[in-house]
Amino acid sequence: MPNIGKVVEEQLIQAGIETPEQLKEIGSRQAWLDIRSFDPSACYNRLCALEGAIQGIRWHNLSDEDKKDLKEFYNSFKV
């Protein structure tokens, strides 16, 4: 999957998400929350990377609307 390097792959597995199908089923937001539960450094870019992986594109190519929605979601969890 695009955007999924070794570190993110290991984090997904640690979160119990072991296949692309599972990632697609759970969605980028929940996968990010699951990762964030043990890695508080999980950032906006990681959230976008997960969404891009689900869509099969590099996260830089997400639509502006998707990026805006993800940013609002991410900001709702900032302390």
C-alpha positions as CSV (number, residue, x, y, z in Angstrom):
1,M,0.0,0.0,0.0
2,P,1.3,3.5,-0.7
3,N,2.5,5.5,2.3
4,I,3.0,2.4,4.5
5,G,6.6,2.0,5.4
6,K,8.1,-0.4,7.9
7,V,7.4,1.8,11.0
8,V,3.7,2.4,10.1
9,E,3.3,-1.3,9.1
10,E,4.7,-2.3,12.5
11,Q,2.3,0.1,14.2
12,L,-0.7,-1.2,12.3
13,I,0.2,-4.7,13.3
14,Q,0.6,-3.6,16.9
15,A,-2.9,-2.1,16.7
16,G,-4.2,-5.4,15.4
17,I,-4.6,-4.3,11.8
18,E,-2.7,-6.9,9.7
19,T,-4.1,-6.7,6.2
20,P,-5.0,-3.9,3.7
21,E,-8.6,-5.2,3.9
22,Q,-8.6,-4.7,7.7
23,L,-7.3,-1.1,7.3
24,K,-9.9,-0.3,4.7
25,E,-12.6,-1.8,7.0
26,I,-11.6,0.1,10.1
27,G,-10.8,3.4,8.3
28,S,-8.0,5.8,8.6
29,R,-9.4,7.7,11.6
30,Q,-9.9,4.7,13.8
31,A,-6.5,3.2,12.7
32,W,-4.9,6.5,13.6
33,L,-6.6,6.5,17.0
34,D,-5.5,3.0,17.6
35,I,-1.9,3.9,16.8
36,R,-2.1,7.1,18.8
37,S,-3.2,5.0,21.9
38,F,0.4,3.7,22.2
39,D,2.3,6.3,20.2
40,P,1.3,9.9,21.2
41,S,3.6,11.3,18.5
42,A,1.1,10.1,15.8
43,C,0.7,13.2,13.7
44,Y,-1.5,14.7,11.0
45,N,0.8,13.4,8.3
46,R,0.4,9.8,9.6
47,L,-3.3,10.2,9.5
48,C,-3.1,11.4,5.9
49,A,-0.8,8.6,5.0
50,L,-3.3,6.0,6.3
51,E,-6.1,7.7,4.3
52,G,-3.9,7.8,1.2
53,A,-3.1,4.1,1.6
54,I,-6.8,3.3,1.8
55,Q,-7.4,5.3,-1.4
56,G,-4.4,3.8,-3.1
57,I,-2.6,7.1,-3.6
58,R,0.3,9.0,-2.1
59,W,-1.0,11.1,0.7
60,H,0.2,14.3,-1.0
61,N,-2.5,13.6,-3.7
62,L,-5.5,13.5,-1.3
63,S,-8.2,16.0,-2.3
64,D,-8.2,19.3,-0.6
65,E,-11.6,18.3,0.9
66,D,-10.1,15.1,2.3
67,K,-7.1,17.0,3.8
68,K,-9.4,19.6,5.3
69,D,-11.7,16.9,6.9
70,L,-8.7,15.0,8.2
71,K,-7.1,18.2,9.6
72,E,-10.4,19.0,11.5
73,F,-10.5,15.5,12.9
74,Y,-6.8,15.7,13.9
75,N,-7.2,19.1,15.5
76,S,-10.1,17.8,17.6
77,F,-7.6,15.6,19.4
78,K,-4.8,18.1,20.0
79,V,-4.2,19.0,23.6
